[in-house]
Amino acid sequence: MRILLVASELPPVTSGVAQTCLRLVEGYRRAGAEVETWDRGRTPSLHLGELRLSALPFTWRRVLPKVRWADVIHLHGPAPSFADTFLLRLGGHGRRVPVVYTHHFEIDLPGLGWACRLYSRGHARLAERRADRVVLSTGAYRDLYRDPSRLTVIPWGADHQPVPEPSPERGRGPLRVLFVGQMRAYKGLPVLLEALRRVEGIELTAVGSGPLLDEYRRLAERLGSAAVHLPGRVDDGELERLRAGADVVVLPSTSRLEAFGMVLVEGMRAGCVPVASALPGVSEVVGEAGLTPPPGDAEALRRSLLTLRDDRALVRRLSAAARERADRFRWQTTVADYLELFADLTAT
């Protein structure tokens, strides 16, 4: 089978979409499929804050050979002007190449809520008309689509290799909190820093790189937040060590751009208690294994972390529940489910 995977971002970008697509490409190839990729970086784009507009509509001929080569196209979105162009250009039902469209998140830009909602509804209609199957990483966005018979939910996963033994420091001394993510506005790190202002008994390590890293370092110093360390990006070995020593993995995102949170699954697998914003898809990942304060509410986030700081028995119970829940999310299962769907579509 020849698969063309199309996404707005691919490695070396470290976003959730990029890392998800990397795992899928690796899994498809291990299963014997031929895989080609296409991402927004192949064409110029205009950046307007979190919004990026692609020149793909004017350079479509560059991607045509890959489209014609493929047995199935796996398109990831939404990505205004990029994913939309693919859906429009690939035509309607009955074309030779089946299209599976994976809906990752909902566009949610500050101050443009009405426009984002309008775009989301229009984009969902387009995906329903042009793709053979729409796949959701959680059930959170079912309400955008009208025809449930053409929706499939295939959750993301984690690499279920042996997990390092918990650090002897876990559960002793201060509550150790780990944030992993890009230093971008919607990830909500300022909310977390505000929540930890003048709080004792909690240590935060915030791992990740991005355009706001230096600004967040200055903010942490200015707020006088609890013991905070922002090392930037770290290698995989160091990240595993940090997970093994952390009591909590926190995802304080403020926008529906955050729709799953693979960093939560990876932390839960290591026994970290998830504390994450009560966003639609994110809450589905956490379930009953953690705490979900309202997005953007620093005081509610502070109360959640203080509850865990002051009740280590609760931390132990939730840690065990987090490990058990994380076992539901496996990349092997994700890849197998997609390949089964591809096989069904190409056989008809």
ZIQUIPE-V905640 format. One record per pair of residues at least 24 apart in sequence whose C-alpha atoms are under 10 Angstrom apart, sorted by the first residue. I is the first residue (numbers start at 1). J is the second residue. If there is no record, write none. Layout:
BEGIN
i=I j=J
i=I j=J
END
This chain:
BEGIN
i=1 j=28
i=1 j=29
i=1 j=31
i=1 j=32
i=1 j=33
i=1 j=34
i=1 j=35
i=1 j=70
i=1 j=71
i=1 j=72
i=1 j=339
i=1 j=342
i=1 j=343
i=1 j=346
i=2 j=28
i=2 j=29
i=2 j=32
i=2 j=33
i=2 j=34
i=2 j=35
i=2 j=36
i=2 j=66
i=2 j=69
i=2 j=70
i=2 j=71
i=2 j=72
i=2 j=73
i=3 j=28
i=3 j=29
i=3 j=33
i=3 j=34
i=3 j=35
i=3 j=36
i=3 j=37
i=3 j=66
i=3 j=67
i=3 j=69
i=3 j=70
i=3 j=71
i=3 j=72
i=3 j=73
i=3 j=74
i=3 j=339
i=3 j=342
i=4 j=34
i=4 j=35
i=4 j=36
i=4 j=37
i=4 j=38
i=4 j=66
i=4 j=67
i=4 j=68
i=4 j=69
i=4 j=70
i=4 j=71
i=4 j=72
i=4 j=73
i=4 j=74
i=4 j=75
i=4 j=99
i=5 j=35
i=5 j=36
i=5 j=37
i=5 j=38
i=5 j=39
i=5 j=66
i=5 j=67
i=5 j=70
i=5 j=72
i=5 j=73
i=5 j=74
i=5 j=75
i=5 j=76
i=5 j=100
i=6 j=36
i=6 j=37
i=6 j=38
i=6 j=39
i=6 j=40
i=6 j=73
i=6 j=74
i=6 j=75
i=6 j=76
i=6 j=77
i=6 j=82
i=6 j=83
i=6 j=86
i=6 j=101
i=7 j=37
i=7 j=38
i=7 j=39
i=7 j=40
i=7 j=41
i=7 j=74
i=7 j=75
i=7 j=76
i=7 j=77
i=7 j=78
i=7 j=79
i=7 j=82
i=7 j=83
i=7 j=102
i=8 j=38
i=8 j=39
i=8 j=40
i=8 j=41
i=8 j=42
i=8 j=52
i=8 j=54
i=8 j=75
i=8 j=76
i=8 j=77
i=8 j=78
i=8 j=79
i=8 j=80
i=8 j=82
i=8 j=83
i=9 j=38
i=9 j=39
i=9 j=40
i=9 j=41
i=9 j=76
i=9 j=77
i=9 j=79
i=10 j=37
i=10 j=38
i=10 j=39
i=10 j=40
i=10 j=41
i=11 j=39
i=13 j=182
i=14 j=181
i=14 j=182
i=14 j=208
i=14 j=209
i=14 j=210
i=14 j=233
i=15 j=181
i=15 j=182
i=16 j=104
i=16 j=181
i=16 j=182
i=16 j=258
i=16 j=259
i=16 j=260
i=16 j=261
i=16 j=262
i=16 j=263
i=17 j=76
i=17 j=77
i=17 j=104
i=17 j=105
i=17 j=262
i=19 j=262
i=20 j=104
i=20 j=156
i=20 j=157
i=20 j=158
i=20 j=262
i=20 j=331
i=21 j=74
i=21 j=76
i=23 j=156
i=23 j=157
i=23 j=158
i=23 j=159
i=23 j=331
i=23 j=332
i=23 j=334
i=23 j=335
i=24 j=156
i=24 j=331
i=24 j=332
i=24 j=334
i=24 j=335
i=24 j=336
i=24 j=338
i=24 j=339
i=25 j=335
i=26 j=335
i=27 j=331
i=27 j=332
i=27 j=334
i=27 j=335
i=27 j=336
i=27 j=339
i=28 j=335
i=28 j=336
i=28 j=338
i=28 j=339
i=30 j=335
i=31 j=335
i=31 j=336
i=31 j=339
i=33 j=339
i=34 j=70
i=34 j=71
i=35 j=70
i=35 j=73
i=36 j=66
i=36 j=67
i=36 j=69
i=36 j=70
i=36 j=73
i=37 j=66
i=37 j=73
i=37 j=74
i=37 j=75
i=38 j=63
i=38 j=66
i=38 j=67
i=38 j=75
i=39 j=76
i=39 j=82
i=39 j=83
i=40 j=79
i=40 j=81
i=40 j=82
i=40 j=83
i=43 j=82
i=45 j=81
i=45 j=82
i=49 j=109
i=49 j=110
i=49 j=185
i=50 j=107
i=50 j=108
i=50 j=109
i=50 j=110
i=50 j=184
i=50 j=185
i=50 j=186
i=50 j=257
i=51 j=79
i=51 j=80
i=51 j=107
i=51 j=108
i=51 j=109
i=52 j=79
i=52 j=80
i=52 j=81
i=52 j=82
i=53 j=79
i=53 j=80
i=53 j=81
i=53 j=82
i=54 j=79
i=54 j=80
i=54 j=81
i=54 j=82
i=54 j=83
i=54 j=85
i=55 j=81
i=55 j=82
i=55 j=85
i=56 j=81
i=56 j=82
i=56 j=83
i=56 j=84
i=56 j=85
i=56 j=86
i=57 j=81
i=57 j=82
i=57 j=84
i=57 j=85
i=57 j=86
i=57 j=88
i=57 j=89
i=58 j=85
i=60 j=85
i=60 j=86
i=60 j=89
i=64 j=89
i=64 j=90
i=67 j=97
i=68 j=96
i=68 j=97
i=69 j=97
i=70 j=96
i=70 j=97
i=70 j=98
i=71 j=96
i=71 j=97
i=71 j=98
i=71 j=99
i=71 j=342
i=71 j=343
i=71 j=345
i=71 j=346
i=72 j=96
i=72 j=97
i=72 j=98
i=72 j=99
i=72 j=100
i=72 j=342
i=72 j=343
i=72 j=345
i=72 j=346
i=73 j=97
i=73 j=98
i=73 j=99
i=73 j=100
i=73 j=101
i=73 j=131
i=73 j=342
i=74 j=98
i=74 j=99
i=74 j=100
i=74 j=101
i=74 j=102
i=74 j=131
i=74 j=133
i=74 j=338
i=74 j=342
i=75 j=99
i=75 j=100
i=75 j=101
i=75 j=102
i=75 j=103
i=75 j=131
i=75 j=134
i=76 j=100
i=76 j=101
i=76 j=102
i=76 j=103
i=76 j=104
i=76 j=134
i=76 j=135
i=77 j=101
i=77 j=102
i=77 j=103
i=77 j=104
i=77 j=105
i=77 j=106
i=77 j=107
i=77 j=123
i=77 j=127
i=78 j=102
i=78 j=103
i=78 j=104
i=78 j=105
i=78 j=106
i=78 j=107
i=78 j=119
i=78 j=120
i=78 j=123
i=78 j=124
i=78 j=127
i=79 j=103
i=79 j=104
i=79 j=105
i=79 j=106
i=79 j=107
i=79 j=123
i=80 j=107
i=80 j=119
i=80 j=120
i=80 j=123
i=83 j=123
i=83 j=127
i=84 j=123
i=84 j=126
i=84 j=127
i=84 j=130
i=86 j=130
i=86 j=131
i=87 j=123
i=87 j=126
i=87 j=127
i=87 j=128
i=87 j=129
i=87 j=130
i=87 j=131
i=88 j=126
i=88 j=127
i=88 j=129
i=88 j=130
i=88 j=131
i=89 j=130
i=90 j=130
i=90 j=131
i=91 j=129
i=91 j=130
i=91 j=131
i=92 j=126
i=92 j=127
i=92 j=128
i=92 j=129
i=92 j=130
i=92 j=131
i=92 j=132
i=93 j=128
i=93 j=129
i=93 j=130
i=93 j=131
i=93 j=132
i=94 j=130
i=94 j=132
i=95 j=130
i=95 j=132
i=96 j=346
i=97 j=132
i=97 j=345
i=97 j=346
i=98 j=130
i=98 j=131
i=98 j=132
i=98 j=133
i=98 j=342
i=98 j=345
i=98 j=346
i=98 j=348
i=99 j=127
i=99 j=130
i=99 j=131
i=99 j=132
i=99 j=133
i=99 j=134
i=99 j=342
i=99 j=345
i=99 j=346
i=100 j=127
i=100 j=130
i=100 j=131
i=100 j=132
i=100 j=133
i=100 j=134
i=100 j=135
i=100 j=338
i=100 j=341
i=100 j=342
i=100 j=345
i=101 j=127
i=101 j=128
i=101 j=130
i=101 j=131
i=101 j=132
i=101 j=133
i=101 j=134
i=101 j=135
i=101 j=136
i=101 j=151
i=102 j=127
i=102 j=131
i=102 j=133
i=102 j=134
i=102 j=135
i=102 j=136
i=102 j=137
i=102 j=151
i=102 j=152
i=102 j=153
i=102 j=154
i=103 j=127
i=103 j=134
i=103 j=135
i=103 j=136
i=103 j=137
i=103 j=138
i=103 j=141
i=103 j=153
i=103 j=259
i=104 j=135
i=104 j=136
i=104 j=137
i=104 j=138
i=104 j=141
i=104 j=257
i=104 j=258
i=104 j=259
i=104 j=260
i=104 j=281
i=105 j=136
i=105 j=137
i=105 j=138
i=105 j=140
i=105 j=141
i=105 j=255
i=105 j=256
i=105 j=257
i=105 j=258
i=105 j=259
i=105 j=260
i=105 j=280
i=105 j=281
i=106 j=140
i=106 j=141
i=106 j=144
i=106 j=255
i=106 j=256
i=106 j=257
i=106 j=258
i=106 j=259
i=107 j=255
i=107 j=256
i=107 j=257
i=107 j=258
i=108 j=186
i=108 j=254
i=108 j=255
i=108 j=256
i=108 j=257
i=108 j=258
i=109 j=186
i=109 j=255
i=109 j=256
i=109 j=257
i=110 j=186
i=110 j=255
i=117 j=144
i=120 j=144
i=120 j=145
i=121 j=145
i=132 j=345
i=133 j=341
i=133 j=342
i=133 j=345
i=135 j=338
i=135 j=341
i=136 j=259
i=136 j=281
i=137 j=259
i=137 j=260
i=137 j=281
i=137 j=334
i=138 j=259
i=138 j=260
i=138 j=280
i=138 j=281
i=138 j=282
i=138 j=283
i=138 j=284
i=138 j=285
i=139 j=280
i=139 j=281
i=139 j=284
i=140 j=259
i=140 j=260
i=140 j=279
i=140 j=280
i=140 j=281
i=140 j=282
i=140 j=283
i=140 j=284
i=141 j=259
i=141 j=280
i=141 j=281
i=152 j=337
i=152 j=338
i=152 j=341
i=153 j=334
i=153 j=337
i=154 j=329
i=154 j=333
i=154 j=334
i=154 j=335
i=154 j=336
i=154 j=337
i=154 j=338
i=155 j=260
i=155 j=262
i=155 j=285
i=155 j=328
i=155 j=329
i=155 j=330
i=155 j=331
i=155 j=333
i=155 j=334
i=155 j=337
i=156 j=260
i=156 j=261
i=156 j=262
i=156 j=265
i=156 j=285
i=156 j=328
i=156 j=329
i=156 j=330
i=156 j=331
i=156 j=332
i=156 j=333
i=156 j=334
i=156 j=335
i=157 j=261
i=157 j=262
i=157 j=265
i=157 j=266
i=157 j=326
i=157 j=327
i=157 j=328
i=157 j=329
i=157 j=330
i=157 j=331
i=157 j=332
i=157 j=333
i=157 j=334
i=157 j=335
i=158 j=262
i=158 j=263
i=158 j=264
i=158 j=265
i=158 j=266
i=158 j=267
i=158 j=268
i=158 j=269
i=158 j=326
i=158 j=327
i=158 j=328
i=158 j=329
i=158 j=330
i=158 j=331
i=158 j=332
i=158 j=333
i=158 j=334
i=159 j=265
i=159 j=266
i=159 j=269
i=159 j=329
i=159 j=330
i=159 j=331
i=159 j=332
i=160 j=266
i=160 j=269
i=160 j=326
i=160 j=327
i=160 j=329
i=160 j=330
i=160 j=331
i=160 j=332
i=162 j=270
i=163 j=240
i=163 j=243
i=163 j=244
i=163 j=266
i=163 j=269
i=163 j=270
i=163 j=271
i=164 j=240
i=164 j=241
i=164 j=243
i=164 j=244
i=164 j=245
i=164 j=270
i=165 j=241
i=165 j=244
i=165 j=245
i=165 j=270
i=165 j=271
i=166 j=241
i=166 j=242
i=166 j=243
i=166 j=244
i=166 j=245
i=166 j=246
i=166 j=247
i=166 j=270
i=166 j=271
i=166 j=272
i=167 j=241
i=167 j=242
i=167 j=243
i=167 j=244
i=167 j=245
i=167 j=246
i=167 j=247
i=168 j=244
i=168 j=245
i=169 j=244
i=169 j=245
i=169 j=246
i=169 j=247
i=170 j=243
i=170 j=244
i=170 j=245
i=170 j=246
i=170 j=247
i=170 j=248
i=170 j=271
i=170 j=272
i=171 j=245
i=171 j=246
i=171 j=247
i=171 j=309
i=171 j=312
i=171 j=313
i=171 j=315
i=171 j=316
i=172 j=247
i=172 j=312
i=173 j=201
i=173 j=202
i=173 j=203
i=173 j=309
i=174 j=200
i=174 j=201
i=174 j=202
i=174 j=203
i=174 j=204
i=174 j=227
i=174 j=247
i=174 j=309
i=174 j=310
i=175 j=200
i=175 j=201
i=175 j=202
i=175 j=203
i=175 j=204
i=175 j=246
i=175 j=247
i=175 j=248
i=175 j=305
i=175 j=306
i=175 j=308
i=175 j=309
i=175 j=310
i=175 j=312
i=175 j=315
i=176 j=201
i=176 j=202
i=176 j=203
i=176 j=204
i=176 j=205
i=176 j=227
i=176 j=242
i=176 j=243
i=176 j=245
i=176 j=246
i=176 j=247
i=176 j=248
i=176 j=249
i=176 j=272
i=176 j=309
i=177 j=202
i=177 j=203
i=177 j=204
i=177 j=205
i=177 j=206
i=177 j=228
i=177 j=242
i=177 j=243
i=177 j=245
i=177 j=246
i=177 j=247
i=177 j=248
i=177 j=249
i=177 j=250
i=177 j=272
i=177 j=273
i=177 j=274
i=177 j=275
i=177 j=305
i=178 j=203
i=178 j=204
i=178 j=205
i=178 j=206
i=178 j=207
i=178 j=229
i=178 j=239
i=178 j=242
i=178 j=243
i=178 j=245
i=178 j=246
i=178 j=247
i=178 j=248
i=178 j=249
i=178 j=250
i=178 j=251
i=178 j=267
i=178 j=272
i=178 j=274
i=179 j=204
i=179 j=205
i=179 j=206
i=179 j=207
i=179 j=208
i=179 j=230
i=179 j=243
i=179 j=246
i=179 j=248
i=179 j=249
i=179 j=250
i=179 j=251
i=179 j=252
i=179 j=263
i=179 j=264
i=179 j=267
i=180 j=205
i=180 j=206
i=180 j=207
i=180 j=208
i=180 j=209
i=180 j=232
i=180 j=233
i=180 j=239
i=180 j=243
i=180 j=249
i=180 j=250
i=180 j=251
i=180 j=261
i=180 j=262
i=180 j=263
i=180 j=264
i=180 j=267
i=181 j=206
i=181 j=207
i=181 j=208
i=181 j=209
i=181 j=210
i=181 j=232
i=181 j=233
i=181 j=250
i=181 j=251
i=181 j=253
i=181 j=261
i=181 j=262
i=181 j=263
i=182 j=206
i=182 j=207
i=182 j=208
i=182 j=209
i=182 j=210
i=182 j=211
i=182 j=212
i=182 j=213
i=182 j=232
i=182 j=233
i=183 j=207
i=183 j=208
i=183 j=209
i=183 j=210
i=183 j=211
i=183 j=212
i=183 j=213
i=183 j=214
i=183 j=215
i=183 j=216
i=183 j=232
i=184 j=208
i=184 j=209
i=184 j=210
i=184 j=211
i=184 j=212
i=184 j=213
i=184 j=216
i=184 j=253
i=185 j=210
i=185 j=211
i=185 j=212
i=185 j=253
i=185 j=254
i=185 j=255
i=186 j=252
i=186 j=253
i=186 j=254
i=186 j=255
i=186 j=256
i=186 j=257
i=186 j=258
i=186 j=296
i=187 j=251
i=187 j=252
i=187 j=253
i=187 j=254
i=187 j=255
i=187 j=257
i=187 j=258
i=187 j=277
i=188 j=251
i=188 j=252
i=188 j=253
i=188 j=254
i=188 j=255
i=188 j=277
i=188 j=295
i=188 j=296
i=188 j=297
i=188 j=298
i=189 j=216
i=189 j=219
i=189 j=220
i=189 j=250
i=189 j=251
i=189 j=252
i=189 j=253
i=189 j=254
i=189 j=296
i=190 j=215
i=190 j=216
i=190 j=219
i=190 j=220
i=190 j=223
i=190 j=252
i=190 j=253
i=190 j=296
i=190 j=298
i=191 j=252
i=191 j=253
i=191 j=254
i=191 j=295
i=191 j=296
i=191 j=297
i=191 j=298
i=191 j=299
i=191 j=301
i=191 j=302
i=192 j=220
i=192 j=225
i=192 j=250
i=192 j=251
i=192 j=252
i=192 j=253
i=192 j=296
i=192 j=297
i=192 j=298
i=192 j=299
i=192 j=301
i=192 j=302
i=193 j=217
i=193 j=219
i=193 j=220
i=193 j=221
i=193 j=223
i=193 j=224
i=193 j=225
i=193 j=226
i=193 j=228
i=193 j=298
i=193 j=302
i=194 j=219
i=194 j=220
i=194 j=223
i=194 j=224
i=194 j=225
i=194 j=226
i=194 j=297
i=194 j=298
i=194 j=299
i=194 j=301
i=194 j=302
i=195 j=225
i=195 j=226
i=195 j=297
i=195 j=298
i=195 j=299
i=195 j=300
i=195 j=301
i=195 j=302
i=195 j=303
i=195 j=304
i=195 j=305
i=195 j=306
i=196 j=220
i=196 j=223
i=196 j=224
i=196 j=225
i=196 j=226
i=196 j=227
i=196 j=228
i=196 j=298
i=196 j=299
i=196 j=301
i=196 j=302
i=196 j=303
i=196 j=305
i=196 j=306
i=197 j=222
i=197 j=223
i=197 j=224
i=197 j=225
i=197 j=226
i=197 j=227
i=197 j=298
i=197 j=302
i=198 j=223
i=198 j=224
i=198 j=225
i=198 j=226
i=198 j=227
i=199 j=224
i=199 j=225
i=199 j=226
i=199 j=227
i=199 j=302
i=199 j=305
i=199 j=306
i=200 j=225
i=200 j=226
i=200 j=227
i=200 j=306
i=200 j=309
i=201 j=226
i=201 j=227
i=201 j=306
i=201 j=309
i=201 j=310
i=202 j=226
i=202 j=227
i=202 j=228
i=202 j=305
i=202 j=306
i=202 j=308
i=202 j=309
i=203 j=227
i=203 j=228
i=203 j=229
i=203 j=246
i=204 j=228
i=204 j=229
i=204 j=230
i=204 j=246
i=204 j=248
i=204 j=249
i=204 j=250
i=205 j=229
i=205 j=230
i=205 j=231
i=205 j=232
i=205 j=242
i=205 j=246
i=205 j=249
i=206 j=230
i=206 j=231
i=206 j=232
i=206 j=233
i=206 j=249
i=206 j=250
i=207 j=231
i=207 j=232
i=207 j=233
i=207 j=234
i=207 j=239
i=207 j=242
i=208 j=232
i=208 j=233
i=208 j=234
i=209 j=233
i=209 j=234
i=239 j=267
i=240 j=266
i=240 j=267
i=240 j=270
i=241 j=270
i=242 j=267
i=242 j=270
i=243 j=267
i=243 j=268
i=243 j=269
i=243 j=270
i=243 j=271
i=243 j=272
i=244 j=269
i=244 j=270
i=244 j=271
i=244 j=272
i=245 j=270
i=245 j=271
i=245 j=272
i=246 j=270
i=246 j=271
i=246 j=272
i=246 j=273
i=247 j=271
i=247 j=272
i=247 j=273
i=247 j=274
i=247 j=308
i=247 j=309
i=247 j=312
i=247 j=315
i=247 j=316
i=247 j=319
i=248 j=272
i=248 j=273
i=248 j=274
i=248 j=275
i=248 j=290
i=248 j=305
i=248 j=308
i=248 j=309
i=248 j=315
i=248 j=318
i=248 j=319
i=249 j=273
i=249 j=274
i=249 j=275
i=249 j=276
i=249 j=290
i=250 j=274
i=250 j=275
i=250 j=276
i=250 j=277
i=250 j=290
i=250 j=291
i=250 j=292
i=250 j=301
i=250 j=305
i=251 j=275
i=251 j=276
i=251 j=277
i=251 j=278
i=251 j=282
i=251 j=292
i=251 j=295
i=252 j=276
i=252 j=277
i=252 j=278
i=252 j=279
i=252 j=292
i=252 j=293
i=252 j=294
i=252 j=295
i=252 j=296
i=252 j=297
i=252 j=298
i=252 j=301
i=253 j=277
i=253 j=278
i=253 j=279
i=253 j=282
i=253 j=294
i=253 j=295
i=253 j=296
i=254 j=278
i=254 j=279
i=254 j=294
i=254 j=295
i=254 j=296
i=254 j=297
i=255 j=279
i=255 j=295
i=255 j=296
i=256 j=280
i=256 j=281
i=256 j=282
i=256 j=295
i=258 j=282
i=259 j=283
i=259 j=284
i=259 j=285
i=260 j=284
i=260 j=285
i=260 j=286
i=261 j=285
i=261 j=286
i=262 j=329
i=264 j=322
i=264 j=326
i=265 j=322
i=265 j=323
i=265 j=325
i=265 j=326
i=265 j=327
i=265 j=328
i=265 j=329
i=265 j=330
i=266 j=323
i=266 j=326
i=266 j=329
i=267 j=319
i=267 j=322
i=267 j=323
i=267 j=326
i=268 j=318
i=268 j=319
i=268 j=320
i=268 j=321
i=268 j=322
i=268 j=323
i=268 j=324
i=268 j=325
i=268 j=326
i=268 j=327
i=269 j=319
i=269 j=320
i=269 j=321
i=269 j=322
i=269 j=323
i=269 j=324
i=269 j=325
i=269 j=326
i=269 j=327
i=269 j=329
i=270 j=319
i=270 j=320
i=270 j=322
i=270 j=323
i=270 j=326
i=271 j=315
i=271 j=316
i=271 j=318
i=271 j=319
i=271 j=320
i=271 j=321
i=271 j=322
i=271 j=323
i=271 j=324
i=271 j=326
i=272 j=315
i=272 j=316
i=272 j=318
i=272 j=319
i=272 j=320
i=272 j=321
i=272 j=322
i=272 j=323
i=273 j=308
i=273 j=314
i=273 j=315
i=273 j=316
i=273 j=317
i=273 j=318
i=273 j=319
i=273 j=320
i=273 j=321
i=273 j=322
i=273 j=323
i=274 j=318
i=274 j=319
i=274 j=322
i=275 j=301
i=275 j=304
i=275 j=305
i=275 j=308
i=276 j=301
i=276 j=304
i=277 j=301
i=285 j=322
i=285 j=325
i=285 j=326
i=285 j=328
i=285 j=329
i=286 j=321
i=286 j=322
i=286 j=325
i=286 j=326
i=287 j=321
i=287 j=322
i=287 j=325
i=288 j=318
i=288 j=321
i=288 j=322
i=288 j=325
i=289 j=315
i=289 j=317
i=289 j=318
i=289 j=319
i=289 j=320
i=289 j=321
i=289 j=322
i=289 j=323
i=289 j=324
i=289 j=325
i=289 j=326
i=290 j=314
i=290 j=315
i=290 j=317
i=290 j=318
i=290 j=319
i=290 j=321
i=290 j=322
i=291 j=318
END
